[in-house]
């Protein structure tokens, strides 16, 4: 089979492939870019495999970056674009179920494909679009099947993360996991505690964001994967997945913050536990804050309409993100959020005409204190809620009133 490789990513990499071939080496596009091209889906990056060894790659190209030379991976920089190139290799035993004990570089593409995870990911194109399929990957694409290359138990004990990758591909592609592969997944989930939690998080997030997540959501439980992930072991994962599917309302999740909000909301975590849980999953502080805000916004929407302060305090992006899944339930409440935001008298503190320094002068102070901070907050709230004009004289009068009340 021969395919016309007209995607700009393939086209831009042609000179790299030609350069390798001109020096007597083989070079192929491999992995997801091949699979997705055959499925008629857009590709987002490319991977190149070659018979050239790392030091030979470095000798051919002027600018290279060593990101894993011992494992055969070099980045070649051409025209400010990075191309990841990996030498054909075979691998030794995986004593830690994560990394090979050793890597042997080989010159044969077929040998290299033996170490791939699934048949649909073990396909390759040469630069002219000729397809190489040593493991019936094309057949499995037609069958919509996720099948391990060779013996499933061997592939999963080599790298236990492949167990989670299998359900991720089911959600991403809408494929069924082949029975022997699925049996191995159910039996080898005990290996997952040996995998770094951030690696599992990446795959779990992609699982949540898959276009077919609604159909395959319960795979996380039915495959027995969730019972072997320590952070999920004692939690109601099935109920959380049911909540996600119900709340999505047939609308795929497109943002990982929304995905983790739905999942954690379904788990029923209170705010302190939520923050700890997300931190344990190695999410960033900013991510944790934004997911927490989504929780708060959701609870607000269940109780009352949004106010000026809500659309001022919470990022409008997060409010509108909730709208994508909650619109049928909260259409009237959320529908006015953007208009409410646009009509705010100010959109941030910097737009308020009186600042902390002005207030110190007004109060005859040289140093701030708790009272000053409280007064600034009162001014900000009153302006946002249209209870106070954003005017110096009006703000001064408001502050004097507040001081009188406190006496």
N, C-alpha and C positions, 0 to 999 in steps of 0.2 A: 504494500500500500504506500502511496506517495501523496503527500499533502502540500499544498501551496502555503508556505510560511510567510504571509504578508503582514502579520502583526508588527507594528513598529519596534517592539522589543526584540523580535527575532531578526528583523532587518538590521537593526543597529549592531547586533552581535556578529553579523556575518564576517566583518574584517577580523574579529578575534578568532573565529573558527578557521578562516582561511590561513591566518598566520600560523596557527598550530599545525594545520595540514601541510603547509609549505615547508615545515621543518621535519616532516615525516611522521607526524603523530596523528592519531585519530581524535575526533572531537564530536560530541553529541549533546543535543539538548535532552535533558532528563527530568523526570519527576512531574510535579503538578502542572507545569506549563504544557507538557505533552498531553497529559490526561484531559485538561480543560479545553485545549484546542480541539481534541477529538470529540469532546462533548458539545462543542460549539459555544463554549463559555469564554468570557474575556479572561486574559491572563494578566497578572499583576507584577510578576517578576520571572526571571528565567534562571535556571541552573545549568551549568555546563560540566560535563564529565569528559575526561581526556585520558589517553594513554601516556601523556607526558607526565613525568614525575615533578614534584614541587620545585626542585632546583632547576629542572629543565624549563619549567614555566617561567621562573624568575630570569632565566638567561635569555628568553625570547622577548619578553616585554620590558619596556623601560621603567614603568612605575608599577610596583606590586606591593601588596600589604599582606604580611603573614598573619593570618587569623587562626591558624591551626595546621601548621606545616607538618607536624608529626602525624596528623591524621589525613594529610594530603590536600588540604584546602588553602588556596591562595586567592586573594582578590587582585584582579588586574584592573587598573584605572586607565581608561581611554576616553578622551574627550569629556573629561569630568564625570564620566559614568563608571560605576563600579560593577564588575562582572565577577561573580563567584565561580571559581573553577576548582573542581576536585578530581584528583587522580583516581583512576580505577583502582579498587582495592578489595581485598578480602580481609576478614577480621577473625581474631582469635576468640577464645571463650570470654564470656561476660561474667566475671566472678561477682561483680557488684550489681548485676542486672541493669546496668546503666551505660558502662563504658567497656569497649573491648580491651582485653589485656594487652593486645598488640595489634598492629595493622601491617598487612603485607601489600605492597603496591604491585599491581599486575598490569598486563598490557591488553587484556581481553574484556570487551564490554559485557559479554555474557556472564563471566565470572563476577563482575561488579554488580550485576542485577540480582545475583543470588542473595545479597545482603539487604535488599530493599524490603520494606514492610509488607506492602500489598501488591497484588499483581497489577492493579490499575495505576500504581505508582512506579512500576518497573519497566515502563515503556520509554523508548528513546527515538528521537529524530536525528538524522544527520542534517547538515546545513541545507541540503537540497530537498528536505522534506520526506526522505525515505524513512519509513517506520520500521523499528526493530522491536519485536515482541517475542520474548523467550519463554513467557509463563502464561500464555493465553489471556493476557490483559485485555485485548480487544474483545474477546468472547465475554469476559466478565463485565466490561463496559456495556455490552449489549444486554447482558442478563441483569444489569444493575446490581452486581454482587460485589461485596467486599470480601476478598479471599486472601489469606496470608500467602506469601511466596513460600513454596515448599511446605515444610511441616510447621503448622501453626505454633505448637509448643516450643519449637526452637526459636521462631521469630520473636515470641513474647518474652522468653527468658533472656534473649539477647538484650532487649530494651523493653522493660515493662511499660514504659510510657505508651507503647503501641497499643496497649489495651484500651487506653482512653482515646487514642487517635481513631480507633475503629468506630466508636460511637460518634465521634466528631464527624467522620466522613459520612456516616449514615445520615446525620442531621444536615450536613452541608450538601450532600449530593442526592439524598432521597433513595439511597441504595440499601438493600438488605444485607446483613452480615451472614455469610455462608455458614451452614451448620457446624462444620468441623472447627472453623475459626471461632464461632460463637461459643462452642463448648470449651475451647481452650481459654477464652476470655473469662468464662464463669469459674473455671478451675484455677486460674493463675492470678486472680485479683489479689491474692495474698502477697504478691510481690510489690504491690503499689507503695507500701510504706517505705520502700527503698528509693523511691523517686522523689526528687526535690519538689516541694509543694508549688514553687513558682512555675515549674514545667507543667505540672498538672493543671494549674490555674489557666495557663495559656490555652491548653486544649479544651478545658471545660468552658471557657469563655466562647471559643469558636463553636462548641456544641450548642450553647445557648443561642448564638447568633445565626445558626444554620437556617436556611429557608424552609427546611423540613423538620424543624425542631418540634413543632406541634404534633407531628406524626410519630416522632421517635423519642419524645421527652422521657418516657418511662424506661428507656433503655438504661439510663444511669442506675436505676434500681433493679430492673429485671436481670441485667447482666451481672449483678452482685458487686458492681464496681463501688457503689457508694458505701457499702458496709466495710470496705477495706481502706477507705480514705479517712484517716483519723479525725479530721475536722468535721466530717459528716456523720460519723458512726452513730452518735446518740441523738441525731436530729431527725425530724419528720420530713425526710427528703421527698418521699412520694407525695405527700400533701403539698409541699412547696412546688413541685413540678406541676401538680394539678392546678394550683393557684395561678402559676405562670401561664399555662395554656388557656385557662378560663379568662384571665384578665387580658391576654393578648387579643382575644376576639378575632382570630384568623388574620391578624396583622403581624408579620414577622418582626422580630426585634432587630433593630439596626444599630443600637448603641450599647456598648458594654456596661455603661453606668445604669442604663435602664434594665438590662438583663440581671445584673447583680442586685438591683433594687427589688425587682420582682421575686427573685429567688429568696433573698433574705426576708422580704415581707411575708412570703409564704412559709418561711421557717418560724415566723412569730418571734423574732428577736427584739428585745427592748434596746434602747439606744446605746447604753454602755456595752452590752453584749455584742451589738451590731458592730460597733467600732473595733472592738477586740477581734471579732471574727474576721472582719475585712483585713485588719492588720496581719493576722495570722496567715492569710492568703497572700501576703506580700503586696497588697495594693498600696499605692502612694497615698500620702496624707491628703492631697487635693482630691483624689478619687474618693477616699473615705468620706470627706466632707460633703462632696456632691451627692453621693448615695444617701447620706444621712439627710440632706436637704430634701431629696425626693421622698423619703419616708415622712418627713414633717409636712411637706406639701400635700401628700396623699391624705394624711389624717385631717388636714385643714379642709380639703375638698369634700371629705365625708361629712363635715360638720356645718360648713357655711360658705357663702360666696367669698371670693377673693377681695381683699381690700387694697387700697393704695399702698399700704405698708408692705403687704405681701408681695406685690409685683415690684416694689422698690428693693426690698430686702433680699428676695430670692432671685437668682439669675433667670431672666425671662426665657432663656434657652431651655432650662429645666422644666419650667411650667409648660412650655409648648411641647416638650418631649413627652410629658405625661398625657398631653392632649392626643397624641398619636394613638394611644391605646385606650384612653378613658373617655374619648369624645362621646361615644354613644350614651354613656352613663352621666357625664358631666357637661354636656354640650353647652348648656346655657351658662354655667358657671365659668368654664374656661374660655368660651368663645369671646368674652369681653376682655381677656387678659392683655392682649396686644394693644387694644385701644386704651385700656386703663393705663398701661405702661407709657404709651405715647403722650397721654394727657397729664402725666405727672409734672408738678411744678419744678422739680429737680430730679436728676437721675443719679447723683452721687454727692457726697459731702462737699466736694470742691466747688460745687455750684452754689452753695449757701454763702451769702454775702458776708456773714460774720463767722470768724473762725475762733479757735482757742486763744490766740494771741489777743484778739479784739476783746474777748470776754475777760481776760486777765486785766486789761487796761480798764475796762468798765467797772470791774470789782475792786480795782486798786490793789491787785495782787502781783507779786513778781514770780510766783511759782504755782503751778497747777496743783489741784487736789481733787479728792473724790467729788466734792460739790461741783467743781467746774465741769468735770466729766459728765455728771448727771444732768447739769443744765444744758450742755451741748446736745445730749441725747434727747432731752425734752424739746429743744428747739428743732432738731432734725425731724423728730416724729410729728410735731405740730405742723411744720411746713409741708411735709409729704402728705399729710392727711387733710391739707387745705384748711387747716384751722388757724394758720398764721401766714401772713404774707412774707415773702422772701425780701424783706426790706429792713435796713439797719434800724430805723426808728421804731418800726413795729417789733423787731426782735428785742431791742432794748426795753421797750415797755413790757413785753412778755416776760423778760427776765426779772424785772422789778416786781411784777405780779407774783412770780414764783417765789422770790425771796420773801415777800410779805407773807405768803401762805405758810412758809416754813417757820416763821417766827412764833 
